[in-house]
Amino acid sequence: FCGNVGCFEAVASGTALGRRATRLTAPGDGSQLRRLSNDGDVSARHVIEAARTGDAPAHDLVESEAKWLGIGFTNLLHLYSPEVIVMGGGLANGFDLLAPGIRATIEERAMQAYRDVPIVPAELGDRAGLVGAASLILWEGEPGTAAAMVQND
């Protein structure tokens, strides 16, 4: 986190969702979120997993996260006017649960021209960084790649 108050990542990210869930629960409280985390810190993955089973606190956390994402995406729509928003990272694993709330928030807050912009999950989900790093090794020596440029220096 950058440490700024109101930073998008501080309120709308897998890390932020996990932190909210951890603060909402306590070790040994018997909650599904703490059971899934073995009484440790709760992660976004635990929240999504619990929400999929119908856990009410997890569902509320997902709804809150979807609203924050919708607010942030609305800002991005207004600033950049993209043709599509691609949602990646760990939260993309819960895209099906988050999408309705994200869409509702955009419908409520966005200018009319931006309300129909598609929001889709990243095809690589939370593995994009790993695939990108591997591609640097696999495509080594190919003209125009980072590996080729480094070798030519």
BELSUL-V826176 format. One record per backbone hydrogen bond with DSSP energy under -1.0 kcal/mol. NH is the residue of the N-H (numbers start at 1). CO is the residue of the C=O. E is the energy in kcal/mol with one decimal. If there is no record, write none. Layout:
nh->(NH:NH)
co->(CO:CO)
e->(E:E)
This chain:
nh->(7:11:12:17:18:19:20:21:22:23:24:25:29:35:36:37:38:39:40:47:48:49:50:51:52:54:55:59:60:61:62:63:64:65:66:67:68:69:70:71:72:73:74:75:76:77:78:79:80:81:85:87:89:92:93:94:95:97:98:99:102:103:104:105:106:107:108:109:110:114:115:117:120:122:127:131:132:133:134:135:136:138:139:140:142:145:149:150:151:152)
co->(4:7:8:13:14:15:16:17:18:19:20:21:26:31:32:33:35:34:37:43:44:45:46:47:48:51:50:55:56:57:58:59:60:61:62:63:64:65:66:67:68:69:70:71:72:73:74:75:76:77:118:120:125:89:90:91:92:94:94:95:98:99:100:101:102:103:104:105:106:111:112:114:85:87:124:127:128:129:130:131:132:134:135:137:139:142:145:146:147:148)
e->(-1.1:-1.1:-2.8:-2.5:-2.5:-2.4:-2.4:-2.3:-2.4:-2.3:-1.8:-1.0:-2.1:-2.2:-2.8:-1.3:-1.4:-3.5:-1.4:-1.9:-2.8:-2.4:-2.7:-2.6:-2.1:-1.5:-2.2:-2.5:-2.5:-2.1:-2.4:-2.4:-2.3:-2.5:-2.6:-1.8:-2.2:-2.6:-2.5:-2.3:-2.5:-3.1:-2.1:-2.0:-2.2:-2.8:-2.4:-2.3:-2.8:-1.8:-2.5:-3.1:-1.5:-1.3:-1.5:-1.8:-1.6:-1.1:-2.2:-3.1:-2.4:-3.0:-2.2:-2.1:-2.3:-2.6:-1.7:-2.2:-2.8:-2.3:-1.2:-1.2:-2.6:-3.0:-2.6:-2.6:-2.6:-2.4:-2.4:-2.2:-1.2:-2.8:-2.3:-1.2:-2.1:-1.9:-2.2:-2.2:-2.0:-1.5)
